[in-house]
Amino acid sequence: MTADTELLTVPQVMARLQLGRSAVYDLLRTRQLASITLGRARRIPAHALTDFIHTRLDQEAAA
């Protein structure tokens, strides 16, 4: 699986962003962070996490 198609679990995203479980699920619920559902499992494409980080950096720079 390439980095473009890598799917991350919620705990992996929690570790990378250093956020708690509820904070990550809030980002998913508000669609700030894109995800897909496979059965009952939620997966976040690695590129979606990268896009989210870049968007937040741009927002912080504009503020």
TIMI-2910 file (N, C-alpha, C, CB; in pm, 1 decimal, decimal comma, always signed):
<rs>
+----------+----------+----------+----------+----------+----------+----------+----------+----------+----------+----------+----------+------+
!      n_x !      n_y !      n_z !     ca_x !     ca_y !     ca_z !      c_x !      c_y !      c_z !     cb_x !     cb_y !     cb_z ! resn !
+----------+----------+----------+----------+----------+----------+----------+----------+----------+----------+----------+----------+------+
!    +85,3 !   -118,2 !     +0,0 !     +0,0 !     +0,0 !     +0,0 !    +89,5 !   +124,1 !     +0,0 !    -96,8 !     +0,1 !   +123,3 !  Met !
!    +66,2 !   +215,8 !    -90,8 !   +147,2 !   +336,8 !    -97,9 !    +98,9 !   +437,8 !     +5,3 !   +142,5 !   +397,6 !   -239,3 !  Thr !
!   +177,9 !   +541,1 !    +24,9 !   +140,2 !   +644,1 !   +121,6 !    +10,4 !   +712,9 !    +80,5 !   +252,5 !   +747,6 !   +136,0 !  Ala !
!    -15,2 !   +721,2 !    -50,0 !   -137,4 !   +785,7 !    -98,0 !   -261,9 !   +706,5 !    -62,1 !   -130,8 !   +804,7 !   -247,8 !  Asp !
!   -249,9 !   +574,8 !    -51,2 !   -366,6 !   +491,4 !    -25,2 !   -366,6 !   +432,0 !   +115,0 !   -373,9 !   +380,8 !   -126,8 !  Thr !
!   -271,3 !   +471,8 !   +198,0 !   -264,5 !   +419,1 !   +334,3 !   -387,5 !   +462,8 !   +412,9 !   -135,3 !   +466,3 !   +405,4 !  Glu !
!   -447,9 !   +368,4 !   +483,1 !   -564,2 !   +396,8 !   +567,2 !   -523,1 !   +387,1 !   +713,3 !   -681,4 !   +298,9 !   +536,2 !  Leu !
!   -554,0 !   +490,7 !   +788,3 !   -516,5 !   +496,9 !   +928,8 !   -636,0 !   +468,2 !  +1017,4 !   -457,4 !   +633,1 !   +962,5 !  Leu !
!   -609,6 !   +408,1 !  +1132,0 !   -714,0 !   +386,1 !  +1231,2 !   -727,3 !   +511,4 !  +1317,7 !   -682,6 !   +261,0 !  +1318,5 !  Thr !
!   -836,1 !   +519,8 !  +1391,5 !   -854,9 !   +632,9 !  +1482,1 !   -740,9 !   +640,5 !  +1584,3 !   -990,6 !   +621,5 !  +1554,2 !  Val !
!   -699,0 !   +528,9 !  +1646,4 !   -585,4 !   +539,5 !  +1739,8 !   -457,0 !   +590,5 !  +1673,3 !   -558,4 !   +404,2 !  +1802,9 !  Pro !
!   -433,6 !   +555,2 !  +1547,4 !   -314,9 !   +606,2 !  +1478,0 !   -325,1 !   +757,0 !  +1457,3 !   -296,8 !   +535,2 !  +1342,5 !  Gln !
!   -443,4 !   +804,9 !  +1421,6 !   -463,9 !   +949,3 !  +1404,4 !   -451,2 !  +1019,7 !  +1539,2 !   -603,0 !   +978,4 !  +1340,7 !  Val !
!   -504,2 !   +958,6 !  +1644,4 !   -491,0 !  +1015,0 !  +1778,8 !   -344,3 !  +1035,6 !  +1813,7 !   -558,1 !   +923,7 !  +1883,0 !  Met !
!   -262,1 !   +935,7 !  +1784,5 !   -119,2 !   +943,5 !  +1815,6 !    -49,8 !  +1050,1 !  +1731,2 !    -52,3 !   +807,3 !  +1793,3 !  Ala !
!    -83,2 !  +1055,1 !  +1603,0 !    -16,0 !  +1151,0 !  +1514,2 !    -53,0 !  +1294,7 !  +1547,1 !    -50,7 !  +1121,4 !  +1369,0 !  Arg !
!   -177,9 !  +1318,9 !  +1585,4 !   -221,3 !  +1454,1 !  +1618,7 !   -205,9 !  +1485,1 !  +1767,2 !   -365,3 !  +1473,4 !  +1577,3 !  Leu !
!   -175,8 !  +1384,0 !  +1847,2 !   -166,5 !  +1396,6 !  +1992,3 !   -295,6 !  +1455,2 !  +2048,8 !    -46,1 !  +1484,4 !  +2031,5 !  Gln !
!   -407,1 !  +1394,4 !  +2003,9 !   -540,1 !  +1432,6 !  +2050,2 !   -608,9 !  +1310,9 !  +2110,1 !   -624,7 !  +1492,3 !  +1934,5 !  Leu !
!   -710,6 !  +1335,3 !  +2188,6 !   -789,1 !  +1227,4 !  +2246,6 !   -888,9 !  +1171,3 !  +2146,5 !   -861,5 !  +1275,9 !  +2370,7 !  Gly !
!   -946,6 !  +1059,2 !  +2184,5 !  -1043,5 !   +989,4 !  +2099,6 !  -1162,9 !  +1076,8 !  +2064,4 !  -1091,5 !   +863,4 !  +2168,2 !  Arg !
!  -1220,8 !  +1143,9 !  +2164,1 !  -1339,9 !  +1225,0 !  +2136,5 !  -1307,2 !  +1342,2 !  +2045,0 !  -1400,8 !  +1276,4 !  +2266,9 !  Ser !
!  -1188,2 !  +1399,5 !  +2057,0 !  -1148,9 !  +1511,2 !  +1970,3 !  -1137,6 !  +1464,6 !  +1825,4 !  -1014,8 !  +1572,4 !  +2017,3 !  Ala !
!  -1081,4 !  +1346,4 !  +1804,0 !  -1069,0 !  +1293,2 !  +1668,0 !  -1207,6 !  +1262,9 !  +1611,6 !   -980,5 !  +1165,4 !  +1666,3 !  Val !
!  -1293,3 !  +1201,7 !  +1691,2 !  -1429,4 !  +1173,3 !  +1643,3 !  -1507,4 !  +1302,1 !  +1617,0 !  -1504,8 !  +1086,5 !  +1745,3 !  Tyr !
!  -1481,5 !  +1408,2 !  +1692,6 !  -1544,6 !  +1537,5 !  +1664,6 !  -1500,5 !  +1590,7 !  +1528,5 !  -1510,4 !  +1639,3 !  +1775,0 !  Asp !
!  -1372,3 !  +1576,2 !  +1496,3 !  -1322,3 !  +1619,1 !  +1364,9 !  -1387,7 !  +1538,3 !  +1253,1 !  -1168,8 !  +1604,5 !  +1357,9 !  Leu !
!  -1407,3 !  +1409,2 !  +1277,3 !  -1472,6 !  +1324,7 !  +1177,8 !  -1620,0 !  +1362,0 !  +1164,0 !  -1458,4 !  +1176,4 !  +1215,5 !  Leu !
!  -1686,6 !  +1383,1 !  +1276,5 !  -1829,9 !  +1414,1 !  +1276,4 !  -1858,3 !  +1545,8 !  +1205,1 !  -1883,1 !  +1419,9 !  +1419,7 !  Arg !
!  -1771,9 !  +1644,2 !  +1224,3 !  -1790,5 !  +1775,5 !  +1163,0 !  -1730,6 !  +1782,7 !  +1022,8 !  -1728,9 !  +1882,8 !  +1250,6 !  Thr !
!  -1681,1 !  +1670,0 !   +975,6 !  -1623,7 !  +1657,6 !   +840,6 !  -1502,5 !  +1746,0 !   +817,0 !  -1727,9 !  +1690,3 !   +738,3 !  Arg !
!  -1435,1 !  +1783,8 !   +924,1 !  -1307,7 !  +1854,7 !   +909,0 !  -1198,6 !  +1757,5 !   +866,9 !  -1268,4 !  +1925,9 !  +1040,5 !  Gln !
!  -1219,8 !  +1631,1 !   +901,3 !  -1126,5 !  +1523,7 !   +867,0 !  -1206,1 !  +1415,8 !   +794,8 !  -1054,1 !  +1465,8 !   +994,9 !  Leu !
!  -1166,4 !  +1387,6 !   +671,8 !  -1238,8 !  +1290,8 !   +589,2 !  -1209,6 !  +1148,0 !   +634,8 !  -1201,3 !  +1307,9 !   +441,0 !  Ala !
!  -1308,7 !  +1061,2 !   +618,3 !  -1290,3 !   +921,3 !   +653,7 !  -1382,8 !   +834,4 !   +570,2 !  -1315,9 !   +898,9 !   +803,8 !  Ser !
!  -1356,4 !   +705,5 !   +575,4 !  -1445,2 !   +607,8 !   +513,0 !  -1480,9 !   +504,3 !   +618,7 !  -1378,5 !   +540,6 !   +387,1 !  Ile !
!  -1593,3 !   +439,0 !   +598,9 !  -1635,9 !   +333,8 !   +690,0 !  -1633,0 !   +201,4 !   +615,1 !  -1777,9 !   +362,6 !   +747,8 !  Thr !
!  -1564,4 !   +105,7 !   +673,1 !  -1555,6 !    -29,6 !   +618,3 !  -1619,9 !   -122,2 !   +720,7 !  -1405,6 !    -71,8 !   +587,3 !  Leu !
!  -1743,5 !   -161,8 !   +694,0 !  -1817,4 !   -237,3 !   +795,4 !  -1842,9 !   -145,0 !   +912,7 !  -1739,3 !   -365,5 !   +840,7 !  Gly !
!  -1792,9 !   -183,3 !  +1028,9 !  -1805,7 !    -98,2 !  +1147,7 !  -1679,6 !    -19,2 !  +1176,2 !  -1840,7 !   -182,1 !  +1268,3 !  Arg !
!  -1575,8 !    -40,1 !  +1094,7 !  -1446,8 !    +24,0 !  +1118,5 !  -1436,9 !   +157,8 !  +1045,9 !  -1333,1 !    -67,8 !  +1074,4 !  Ala !
!  -1386,5 !   +257,7 !  +1114,2 !  -1365,0 !   +390,0 !  +1055,9 !  -1217,9 !   +399,0 !  +1018,6 !  -1406,7 !   +505,7 !  +1155,2 !  Arg !
!  -1190,0 !   +440,1 !   +895,8 !  -1052,3 !   +456,4 !   +849,4 !  -1035,5 !   +594,5 !   +789,1 !  -1014,6 !   +347,1 !   +746,4 !  Arg !
!   -918,0 !   +652,3 !   +813,7 !   -886,6 !   +785,6 !   +764,9 !   -772,6 !   +772,1 !   +664,4 !   -848,5 !   +882,6 !   +882,7 !  Ile !
!   -796,8 !   +812,6 !   +539,0 !   -686,8 !   +808,4 !   +440,9 !   -573,3 !   +900,2 !   +486,0 !   -737,1 !   +850,2 !   +299,3 !  Pro !
!   -450,0 !   +854,8 !   +468,7 !   -334,5 !   +933,7 !   +512,1 !   -333,5 !  +1070,6 !   +445,2 !   -204,0 !   +859,1 !   +481,1 !  Ala !
!   -374,6 !  +1076,9 !   +318,0 !   -376,0 !  +1206,8 !   +249,7 !   -479,3 !  +1300,5 !   +311,4 !   -405,0 !  +1188,3 !   +100,2 !  His !
!   -588,0 !  +1247,6 !   +368,1 !   -688,5 !  +1331,7 !   +432,9 !   -629,9 !  +1395,4 !   +559,0 !   -814,9 !  +1249,0 !   +467,6 !  Ala !
!   -547,8 !  +1320,7 !   +630,5 !   -482,7 !  +1374,8 !   +749,9 !   -384,9 !  +1484,9 !   +710,1 !   -409,6 !  +1262,9 !   +828,3 !  Leu !
!   -308,5 !  +1460,8 !   +604,1 !   -214,1 !  +1561,4 !   +554,6 !   -288,3 !  +1687,0 !   +509,9 !   -130,4 !  +1504,6 !   +437,9 !  Thr !
!   -398,8 !  +1669,0 !   +436,3 !   -479,0 !  +1783,8 !   +391,8 !   -533,4 !  +1862,2 !   +510,6 !   -594,8 !  +1737,0 !   +302,7 !  Asp !
!   -580,9 !  +1791,4 !   +612,2 !   -633,2 !  +1855,8 !   +732,4 !   -525,1 !  +1941,0 !   +799,1 !   -686,6 !  +1750,2 !   +831,2 !  Phe !
!   -405,8 !  +1886,5 !   +811,8 !   -296,0 !  +1959,3 !   +876,4 !   -260,3 !  +2083,9 !   +796,0 !   -171,8 !  +1868,3 !   +891,9 !  Ile !
!   -250,3 !  +2071,3 !   +664,1 !   -217,8 !  +2186,2 !   +579,7 !   -325,8 !  +2294,4 !   +588,9 !   -200,4 !  +2141,6 !   +434,0 !  His !
!   -451,8 !  +2252,8 !   +590,4 !   -561,8 !  +2348,2 !   +602,4 !   -553,5 !  +2424,0 !   +734,0 !   -696,8 !  +2276,4 !   +591,3 !  Thr !
!   -528,3 !  +2351,5 !   +842,1 !   -517,1 !  +2417,6 !   +973,2 !   -398,3 !  +2511,5 !   +979,2 !   -505,6 !  +2314,1 !  +1084,0 !  Arg !
!   -286,6 !  +2472,8 !   +917,9 !   -169,2 !  +2561,3 !   +914,4 !   -200,8 !  +2688,6 !   +837,4 !    -48,4 !  +2489,4 !   +850,7 !  Leu !
!   -271,2 !  +2674,0 !   +725,5 !   -308,9 !  +2791,4 !   +645,3 !   -403,0 !  +2882,1 !   +724,2 !   -375,9 !  +2747,6 !   +512,6 !  Asp !
!   -497,8 !  +2823,0 !   +798,3 !   -590,8 !  +2901,4 !   +878,9 !   -516,4 !  +2977,3 !   +989,2 !   -698,7 !  +2810,1 !   +940,3 !  Gln !
!   -421,0 !  +2910,4 !  +1051,1 !   -343,2 !  +2975,2 !  +1158,5 !   -259,5 !  +3088,9 !  +1101,8 !   -251,7 !  +2872,5 !  +1230,0 !  Glu !
!   -202,2 !  +3070,7 !   +982,7 !   -119,3 !  +3173,5 !   +921,7 !   -202,6 !  +3294,5 !   +882,0 !    -46,5 !  +3117,7 !   +800,3 !  Ala !
!   -328,6 !  +3271,4 !   +844,0 !   -416,1 !  +3380,4 !   +801,4 !   -473,5 !  +3458,7 !   +919,0 !   -528,9 !  +3325,8 !   +717,1 !  Ala !
!   -470,7 !  +3400,0 !  +1036,5 !   -531,4 !  +3463,9 !  +1154,2 !   -442,9 !  +3572,0 !  +1212,2 !   -561,1 !  +3360,5 !  +1260,9 !  Ala !
+----------+----------+----------+----------+----------+----------+----------+----------+----------+----------+----------+----------+------+
</rs>
